[in-house]
Amino acid sequence: MATPMTGIVEVMEELEINVRSENPTVNLQLVVHVCRLGAQFVTSLEGAFKFAAVEVENKANDMEEAYQRYNTVEVMLDYEITNGLARENSSHTRFHLRMKRASDLLRVFFQEILAREGDSLVPPLKKAYDEVFGAYHGENIKMAVYVAMEFMMDKTDFLTLIHDDDEAARELMKRYISASSCVCQYIEQLYRSTKVGEELLRMI
């Protein structure tokens, strides 16, 4: 039976195909799908990270609402930036950017797992968090995140969670790294193509 992580990788690869096409686009329905799968995946981590699953599910609900109005990320950004909505804290554009950062965090996390020896996931997770979210969070939030990390399962159990076979789990991580790097780079370019988008990239 396919795991949530397998689904995340497959949807991310579908997004990669779309952004590499002659007419690149990011379909919001696919974004919703990967958010839903992400919530399932985070839920499977159990323990201190259950709050993150709720957050991802909330973002998925917002992206579902955005899909009903805009269909693609490109249309959403153009409309909300043009109409002065994008800077609002609860805008679809801001929520989408936060999910893009969550994708970046998972990518860096996987890169660090593959690059490091040892069974602890705390160093890879701390590296990913500091690189992607650390600059946007105050000290109280950072300390709460660091404490939660200490309850993370070890690498052996984590790889089993991704896939029953260790090598297959590592291959899934490599596929995710490759696909998400392409998709997130494209999305970042979309934001950087406007002055408002550049501003949003400096905001939480």
C-alpha positions in Angstrom: 0.0 0.0 0.0 1.3 3.4 -0.9 2.4 5.6 2.0 1.7 9.4 2.3 5.3 10.0 1.4 5.0 8.1 -1.8 2.0 10.2 -2.7 3.8 13.4 -1.9 6.7 12.5 -4.2 4.4 11.5 -7.0 2.4 14.7 -6.9 5.6 16.8 -6.6 6.9 15.1 -9.7 3.7 15.9 -11.5 4.2 19.5 -10.5 7.8 19.3 -11.8 6.6 18.1 -15.2 4.1 21.0 -15.4 6.7 23.7 -14.5 9.2 22.2 -17.0 6.7 22.3 -19.8 6.5 24.9 -22.6 3.7 26.6 -20.8 4.8 26.2 -17.1 2.1 26.5 -14.5 1.3 25.4 -10.9 -2.1 23.9 -10.6 -3.6 24.7 -7.2 -5.5 21.4 -7.1 -2.2 19.6 -7.1 -1.0 22.0 -4.3 -4.1 21.0 -2.3 -3.3 17.3 -2.9 0.2 17.6 -1.7 -0.9 19.6 1.4 -3.4 16.9 2.3 -0.8 14.2 1.9 1.7 16.3 3.9 -0.8 16.5 6.8 -1.2 12.7 6.8 2.6 12.4 6.7 3.2 14.7 9.6 0.4 13.0 11.6 2.2 9.7 11.2 5.2 11.2 13.0 3.0 11.3 16.1 4.1 13.0 19.4 5.1 16.6 19.5 4.6 17.3 15.8 0.8 16.7 15.7 0.2 20.5 16.0 2.1 20.8 12.7 -0.3 18.4 11.0 -3.2 20.6 12.0 -1.4 23.7 10.6 -0.7 21.9 7.3 -4.4 20.7 7.0 -5.5 24.3 7.6 -3.3 25.5 4.8 -4.7 22.8 2.6 -8.2 24.1 3.3 -7.1 27.5 2.3 -5.5 26.3 -0.9 -8.8 24.4 -1.7 -10.6 27.7 -1.4 -8.0 29.4 -3.6 -8.4 26.7 -6.2 -12.1 27.4 -6.5 -11.3 31.0 -7.4 -8.0 31.0 -9.2 -7.1 27.5 -10.5 -3.4 28.2 -10.7 -0.8 29.9 -8.6 0.1 32.3 -11.4 -3.5 33.6 -11.6 -3.7 33.8 -7.8 -0.5 35.9 -7.5 -1.5 38.2 -10.3 -5.0 38.9 -8.9 -4.0 39.3 -5.3 -1.0 41.4 -6.0 -2.8 43.6 -8.5 -5.7 44.1 -6.1 -3.7 44.8 -3.0 -4.6 41.6 -1.2 -1.4 39.7 -1.2 0.2 41.5 1.8 -2.7 40.6 4.1 -1.7 38.0 6.7 -4.5 35.7 5.8 -4.2 36.0 2.0 -4.0 32.9 -0.2 -0.7 34.2 -1.5 0.8 34.3 2.0 -0.6 30.9 2.9 0.8 29.5 -0.3 4.3 31.0 0.4 4.3 29.3 3.9 3.5 25.9 2.3 6.3 26.5 -0.2 8.6 27.0 2.8 7.4 23.8 4.3 8.3 22.0 1.1 11.8 23.6 1.4 12.1 22.5 5.0 11.4 18.9 4.0 13.8 19.0 1.1 16.7 20.3 3.3 15.7 17.8 6.0 16.0 14.9 3.5 19.3 16.3 2.2 20.8 16.3 5.7 19.5 12.8 6.5 21.2 11.4 3.4 24.4 13.3 4.0 24.9 12.5 7.8 25.9 9.5 9.7 24.2 8.4 12.9 20.6 7.6 13.9 19.5 10.9 15.4 17.2 13.1 13.3 17.7 16.1 15.6 20.7 17.6 13.7 19.1 17.2 10.2 15.8 18.7 11.5 17.5 21.6 13.3 19.6 22.4 10.2 16.4 22.4 8.0 14.4 24.5 10.5 17.2 27.1 11.0 17.8 27.4 7.3 14.1 27.8 6.2 12.1 29.2 9.2 14.6 30.3 11.8 15.0 33.8 10.5 11.2 34.4 10.7 10.6 33.2 14.3 11.2 34.8 17.7 13.3 33.1 20.4 10.2 31.7 22.2 9.0 29.9 19.1 12.5 28.7 18.3 12.9 27.2 21.8 9.5 25.4 21.6 10.5 23.9 18.2 13.9 22.8 19.5 12.2 21.1 22.5 9.7 19.3 20.2 12.6 18.0 18.1 14.0 16.1 21.0 11.0 13.8 20.8 11.5 13.0 17.1 11.8 9.3 16.3 15.2 8.0 15.2 16.3 7.6 11.6 15.8 3.9 11.4 12.1 4.2 12.4 11.7 7.2 10.2 13.0 5.4 7.1 10.6 2.5 7.9 7.8 5.0 8.1 8.6 6.3 4.6 8.9 2.9 3.1 9.3 -0.7 4.5 12.6 -1.0 2.6 15.5 1.2 3.6 16.9 1.7 0.1 13.5 2.4 -1.3 13.0 5.1 1.4 16.2 6.7 0.5 15.3 6.7 -3.2 12.0 8.4 -2.4 13.9 11.1 -0.5 16.2 11.6 -3.5 13.2 11.9 -5.8 11.5 14.4 -3.6 14.7 16.5 -3.3 15.0 16.6 -7.1 11.3 17.4 -7.9 10.8 19.9 -5.1 14.0 21.8 -5.9 12.7 22.5 -9.4 9.1 23.4 -8.3 10.2 25.6 -5.4 12.7 27.4 -7.5 10.0 28.1 -10.1 7.6 29.4 -7.4 10.3 31.6 -5.9 10.9 33.1 -9.3 7.2 33.9 -9.6 7.4 35.8 -6.3 10.6 37.6 -7.3 9.1 38.8 -10.6 7.2 41.6 -8.8 8.1 44.1 -6.1 5.3 42.9 -3.9 6.4 39.3 -4.3 10.0 40.2 -3.3 8.6 41.9 -0.2 6.5 38.9 0.7 9.6 36.7 0.6 11.0 38.7 3.5 7.9 38.2 5.6 6.7 35.2 7.6 
